[in-house]
Amino acid sequence: MTTTQQAYGEDNFGFSTEQVHAGEVIDAEFGARITPIYLTAGFVFDSFDHAEARFAGQDGGLVYTRYANPTHTAVEAKLTAMERGVDSLLVASGQAAITVALLGILRSGDHFLSTPSLYEGSKTLFRENFERLGIEVEFVDDPHDLTEWKRRVRPNTRAIYGETIPNPKNDLIDIDLIAGFAREEGLPFVIDSTASTPYLIRPIEHGANIVVHSASKFLSGHGASLAGVVVDGGNFDWAAYPEKFPQFNTAIGGPDRPGTPTLVQKFGRKAYLEYTRSVIAGRLGPVLSPINAFLLQQGLETLSLRVERHCHNALAVATWLEQQPEVVSVDYPGLASNPSHAIALKHYPRGTGSVFGFTLAGGKDAARTVIDAVELFSRMSHMGDVRSLILHPASTSHAHLKDDQRSALGIGQGLVRLSVGIEDDLDLLADLEHAFAALRALQPSATQELAPV
Ligand SMILES: *Cc1c(COP(=O)(O)O)cnc(C)c1O
C-alpha cells in the first residue's frame, strides 16, 4: 500500500495559510499535490490477519467509505484546524450534520433548549422529526435573558442549540453568554456556524462545544454541491456526567463487557466525535460523496478571500438599501442602526456575513416587483454562493407558517432576503437600482407627491 506524506505540520499560521495547507496530504506514489478524489467504496486488506486487525481498529487503517475515506480525512483535518477543534466528521448535507451531531448526544426521553431564531429546516427537523423520536425541543423567547434559560432547564435537558448569524433577521446571539450558561449547567452547546464560517468567528474559542455547518454554503462556496460537517471542540467533560451521557461512559460494546474501556477512556477528548462517526453517522449512513468532499476542499482554500468580499459587498448593499425611501428596515448588523450592532462589533470584527433581509413598505406586491426585476441576482433559496441570490421568505421558505407565526419571526410580506455574492459591488447596486426603478414606476413612493386628479 502507498504511504502518504503529511505536508503540513504547524498550527500557528494565519487563517489564509491554514485554509490552503492544513490537512493536506501529498500522495507518495505519484506526488499529487492536491488530495485526490478517492472514489472507492472500500479498501483492500493485505491478508487474513490484516483484515482481522482492521476490523478490530488496531492499525487505524481504512475499511469502508461509510466510516472513513482519504479525501474526507484530508478535508476533515483542514476543517478541524480552521475551527480549532480536535476532530471533524463530513456528512452529506448540513441537515445530516445537525441530525447526527444532536443524535450523538440525545436519545428518546431527552429535552434540549434552542435559541428562537433558526434556519427553518432545523426548526421543522426538531419539531417534527425529533419529536417522533421522543426528543423534545424547547425554544427560549429571549436568548439574551439568562434567567429564562435557567428557568427552562429540566432534569432531562441534555443540550443547548443555537446559530451564529441567523437569517433572514440576523438577530445575533451572544455566544459567550450562552456558552457560559451551558458550562454552568453541564450541558454541551452545539452551534450552527453556517452563515459565519470560521473566518468570521470560531465558536469553540468562545466556549461552544460542537460546531456544525452546512458546507453547501460559504465553505464550498460555488453552489455546486451539498455537504455538512460536525466539528468537535474536545472541550466538554463527558466523563463528569456519566448519568446524563451514558454512551461515552459505559464499556464499549455494552455494560456486560467489563474490562473494556469506555469511549472517554479510549478516545479522550475525541470521544464524542468517535461515537458520532462510528455509531451514529456510520450506521444511519448519510455519507458524503468523495467528489463533493473534493469540491469542498477546493472551496475551503479560498474561503477568507471570498468571505471578505461577501462582507464588503453586503455592507455596501445594506447601506444603499437603508437610504431608499421604499425600505422600512434592513436587518444587517454591520449597520450602526441595527439592534445587533453591539454584538457584531464584539463577535464579528471582520464582518457579519452576507445573508440578510430587508423590508419593503409596499408588502408582497413590492417584493414581487423587485424580485422579478433584478437581472444579476438569481431567484433562489440557496445562500453563501459566489453569485448573488434573492428570495421572498413569506411565500417560499416560510410559506408553511401561519401569519402570526411569521410576524413573531419578523418575516412580513414585504421582507426580501438577499445572499450577496462576490460580484463587483457597483454592478450589484446598479441591478438593485434598476429593480427599485421598476418599483417606483408602478407605485408612487411615500416621498412622492400624488399627482392631483
Ligand atoms: C442551508 C442550511 C442548513 C441545511 O444545510 P443543507 O446543506 O442544505 O442540508 C442548515 N443550517 C443553516 C444555517 C443553513 O443555512
Ligand as a Chemical Component Dictionary entry (heavy atoms), coordinates in Angstrom:
data_LIG
# 
_chem_comp.id                   LIG 
_chem_comp.type                 NON-POLYMER 
_chem_comp.pdbx_formal_charge   0 
_chem_comp.three_letter_code    LIG 
# 
loop_
_chem_comp_atom.comp_id 
_chem_comp_atom.atom_id 
_chem_comp_atom.alt_atom_id 
_chem_comp_atom.type_symbol 
_chem_comp_atom.charge 
_chem_comp_atom.model_Cartn_x 
_chem_comp_atom.model_Cartn_y 
_chem_comp_atom.model_Cartn_z 
_chem_comp_atom.pdbx_ordinal 
LIG C1 C1 C 0 -28.694 25.547 4.464 1  
LIG C2 C2 C 0 -28.604 25.492 5.934 2  
LIG C3 C3 C 0 -28.744 24.271 6.615 3  
LIG C4 C4 C 0 -29.021 22.988 5.891 4  
LIG O1 O1 O 0 -27.940 22.631 5.083 5  
LIG P1 P1 P 0 -28.052 21.702 3.777 6  
LIG O2 O2 O 0 -26.651 21.561 3.356 7  
LIG O3 O3 O 0 -28.916 22.424 2.800 8  
LIG O4 O4 O 0 -28.672 20.427 4.238 9  
LIG C5 C5 C 0 -28.603 24.283 7.988 10 
LIG N1 N1 N 0 -28.372 25.424 8.671 11 
LIG C6 C6 C 0 -28.258 26.618 8.046 12 
LIG C7 C7 C 0 -27.996 27.837 8.852 13 
LIG C8 C8 C 0 -28.372 26.696 6.673 14 
LIG O5 O5 O 0 -28.267 27.864 6.044 15 
# 
loop_
_chem_comp_bond.comp_id 
_chem_comp_bond.atom_id_1 
_chem_comp_bond.atom_id_2 
_chem_comp_bond.value_order 
_chem_comp_bond.pdbx_ordinal 
LIG C1 C2 SING 1  
LIG C2 C3 SING 2  
LIG C2 C8 DOUB 3  
LIG C3 C4 SING 4  
LIG C3 C5 DOUB 5  
LIG C4 O1 SING 6  
LIG O1 P1 SING 7  
LIG P1 O2 DOUB 8  
LIG P1 O3 SING 9  
LIG P1 O4 SING 10 
LIG C5 N1 SING 11 
LIG N1 C6 DOUB 12 
LIG C6 C7 SING 13 
LIG C6 C8 SING 14 
LIG C8 O5 SING 15 
# 
